Amino acid sequence: MSAFDDREKAFEAQFARDQEVQFRITARRNRLVGEWAAERMGLTPEETDAYAKAVVQADFEEAGDEDVIRKLAGDLTAAQVEIGDAEIRAALNEMAVEARRQFMDKQ
């Protein structure tokens, strides 16, 4: 049973590593999309940094991307930037690819 236990522990450790990597990539994606939205809103560099951090925090409200999309849509609309959910979702997808690329480049 020792070999089985070792294998089970290895799978659990790999799962934990995979989850951490996914968390980091998602957080990076959210930061990038926050910077994208800040640029669209015409924020200063200091405001952009704070806003990107707020977008990352918004992702902790619920599972999935809907909390981030709601925040972006609401903030962009409040800043009088005409944008639809489809464009926000496209930006999220684009930034997910970029975040994964950046993460892989660091490895």
C-alpha atoms as a printed R data frame, in Angstrom:
    type eleno elety resid chain resno       x      y       z
1   ATOM     1    CA   MET     A     1   0.000  0.000   0.000
2   ATOM     2    CA   SER     A     2   2.990  2.311   0.382
3   ATOM     3    CA   ALA     A     3   3.400  2.752  -3.368
4   ATOM     4    CA   PHE     A     4  -0.312  3.536  -3.692
5   ATOM     5    CA   ASP     A     5  -0.114  6.099  -0.868
6   ATOM     6    CA   ASP     A     6   2.936  7.707  -2.438
7   ATOM     7    CA   ARG     A     7   1.174  7.936  -5.774
8   ATOM     8    CA   GLU     A     8  -1.925  9.446  -4.171
9   ATOM     9    CA   LYS     A     9   0.186 12.073  -2.392
10  ATOM    10    CA   ALA     A    10   1.962 12.894  -5.656
11  ATOM    11    CA   PHE     A    11  -1.376 13.403  -7.423
12  ATOM    12    CA   GLU     A    12  -2.605 15.622  -4.585
13  ATOM    13    CA   ALA     A    13   0.573 17.694  -4.692
14  ATOM    14    CA   GLN     A    14   0.283 18.079  -8.482
15  ATOM    15    CA   PHE     A    15  -3.345 19.141  -8.141
16  ATOM    16    CA   ALA     A    16  -2.382 21.766  -5.552
17  ATOM    17    CA   ARG     A    17   0.379 23.092  -7.842
18  ATOM    18    CA   ASP     A    18  -2.008 23.219 -10.813
19  ATOM    19    CA   GLN     A    19  -4.565 25.139  -8.771
20  ATOM    20    CA   GLU     A    20  -1.949 27.648  -7.631
21  ATOM    21    CA   VAL     A    21  -0.747 28.191 -11.203
22  ATOM    22    CA   GLN     A    22  -4.326 28.714 -12.399
23  ATOM    23    CA   PHE     A    23  -4.949 31.190  -9.564
24  ATOM    24    CA   ARG     A    24  -1.853 33.187 -10.489
25  ATOM    25    CA   ILE     A    25  -2.745 33.245 -14.183
26  ATOM    26    CA   THR     A    26  -6.310 34.364 -13.430
27  ATOM    27    CA   ALA     A    27  -5.085 37.104 -11.096
28  ATOM    28    CA   ARG     A    28  -2.646 38.287 -13.772
29  ATOM    29    CA   ARG     A    29  -5.409 38.220 -16.381
30  ATOM    30    CA   ASN     A    30  -7.619 40.322 -14.128
31  ATOM    31    CA   ARG     A    31  -4.822 42.821 -13.594
32  ATOM    32    CA   LEU     A    32  -4.223 43.080 -17.343
33  ATOM    33    CA   VAL     A    33  -7.914 43.561 -18.105
34  ATOM    34    CA   GLY     A    34  -8.070 46.160 -15.324
35  ATOM    35    CA   GLU     A    35  -5.222 48.044 -16.994
36  ATOM    36    CA   TRP     A    36  -7.041 47.734 -20.342
37  ATOM    37    CA   ALA     A    37 -10.238 49.185 -18.853
38  ATOM    38    CA   ALA     A    38  -8.330 51.942 -17.049
39  ATOM    39    CA   GLU     A    39  -6.789 52.993 -20.340
40  ATOM    40    CA   ARG     A    40 -10.251 53.130 -21.907
41  ATOM    41    CA   MET     A    41 -11.417 55.305 -18.996
42  ATOM    42    CA   GLY     A    42  -8.410 57.620 -19.295
43  ATOM    43    CA   LEU     A    43  -7.064 57.016 -15.790
44  ATOM    44    CA   THR     A    44  -3.670 58.242 -14.631
45  ATOM    45    CA   PRO     A    45  -0.875 55.690 -14.011
46  ATOM    46    CA   GLU     A    46  -1.516 55.815 -10.251
47  ATOM    47    CA   GLU     A    47  -5.262 55.401 -10.758
48  ATOM    48    CA   THR     A    48  -4.605 52.583 -13.229
49  ATOM    49    CA   ASP     A    49  -2.554 50.660 -10.681
50  ATOM    50    CA   ALA     A    50  -5.230 51.064  -8.000
51  ATOM    51    CA   TYR     A    51  -8.002 50.153 -10.435
52  ATOM    52    CA   ALA     A    52  -6.193 47.017 -11.657
53  ATOM    53    CA   LYS     A    53  -5.834 45.888  -8.039
54  ATOM    54    CA   ALA     A    54  -9.560 46.536  -7.486
55  ATOM    55    CA   VAL     A    55 -10.420 44.338 -10.475
56  ATOM    56    CA   VAL     A    56  -8.291 41.521  -9.045
57  ATOM    57    CA   GLN     A    57 -10.127 41.903  -5.721
58  ATOM    58    CA   ALA     A    58 -13.507 41.874  -7.453
59  ATOM    59    CA   ASP     A    59 -12.862 38.323  -8.623
60  ATOM    60    CA   PHE     A    60 -13.110 37.063  -5.040
61  ATOM    61    CA   GLU     A    61 -16.822 37.949  -4.781
62  ATOM    62    CA   GLU     A    62 -18.083 34.780  -6.471
63  ATOM    63    CA   ALA     A    63 -16.883 31.876  -8.552
64  ATOM    64    CA   GLY     A    64 -16.447 32.495 -12.253
65  ATOM    65    CA   ASP     A    65 -15.891 35.646 -14.257
66  ATOM    66    CA   GLU     A    66 -19.289 37.308 -13.860
67  ATOM    67    CA   ASP     A    67 -18.186 39.419 -10.883
68  ATOM    68    CA   VAL     A    68 -15.262 40.826 -12.876
69  ATOM    69    CA   ILE     A    69 -17.447 41.449 -15.931
70  ATOM    70    CA   ARG     A    70 -20.032 43.276 -13.797
71  ATOM    71    CA   LYS     A    71 -17.357 45.480 -12.254
72  ATOM    72    CA   LEU     A    72 -15.786 46.330 -15.596
73  ATOM    73    CA   ALA     A    73 -19.141 46.979 -17.286
74  ATOM    74    CA   GLY     A    74 -20.347 49.150 -14.422
75  ATOM    75    CA   ASP     A    75 -17.160 51.178 -14.161
76  ATOM    76    CA   LEU     A    76 -16.816 51.661 -17.916
77  ATOM    77    CA   THR     A    77 -20.451 52.719 -18.195
78  ATOM    78    CA   ALA     A    78 -20.049 55.134 -15.266
79  ATOM    79    CA   ALA     A    79 -17.040 56.619 -17.072
80  ATOM    80    CA   GLN     A    80 -19.253 57.037 -20.157
81  ATOM    81    CA   VAL     A    81 -17.319 54.507 -22.212
82  ATOM    82    CA   GLU     A    82 -19.634 52.730 -24.642
83  ATOM    83    CA   ILE     A    83 -18.892 49.021 -24.386
84  ATOM    84    CA   GLY     A    84 -20.811 45.778 -24.422
85  ATOM    85    CA   ASP     A    85 -20.412 42.543 -22.528
86  ATOM    86    CA   ALA     A    86 -19.133 40.828 -25.672
87  ATOM    87    CA   GLU     A    87 -16.223 43.267 -25.932
88  ATOM    88    CA   ILE     A    88 -15.419 42.819 -22.238
89  ATOM    89    CA   ARG     A    89 -15.509 39.034 -22.599
90  ATOM    90    CA   ALA     A    90 -13.256 39.255 -25.664
91  ATOM    91    CA   ALA     A    91 -10.790 41.380 -23.673
92  ATOM    92    CA   LEU     A    92 -10.880 38.812 -20.845
93  ATOM    93    CA   ASN     A    93 -10.087 36.025 -23.299
94  ATOM    94    CA   GLU     A    94  -7.297 38.024 -24.912
95  ATOM    95    CA   MET     A    95  -5.788 38.907 -21.541
96  ATOM    96    CA   ALA     A    96  -6.038 35.268 -20.407
97  ATOM    97    CA   VAL     A    97  -3.827 34.262 -23.327
98  ATOM    98    CA   GLU     A    98  -1.383 37.076 -22.511
99  ATOM    99    CA   ALA     A    99  -1.348 36.201 -18.795
100 ATOM   100    CA   ARG     A   100  -0.574 32.558 -19.576
101 ATOM   101    CA   ARG     A   101   2.185 33.622 -21.987
102 ATOM   102    CA   GLN     A   102   3.712 35.925 -19.364
103 ATOM   103    CA   PHE     A   103   3.549 33.191 -16.747
104 ATOM   104    CA   MET     A   104   5.224 30.664 -19.049
105 ATOM   105    CA   ASP     A   105   7.932 33.178 -19.963
106 ATOM   106    CA   LYS     A   106   8.801 33.553 -16.274
107 ATOM   107    CA   GLN     A   107   9.227 29.803 -15.852
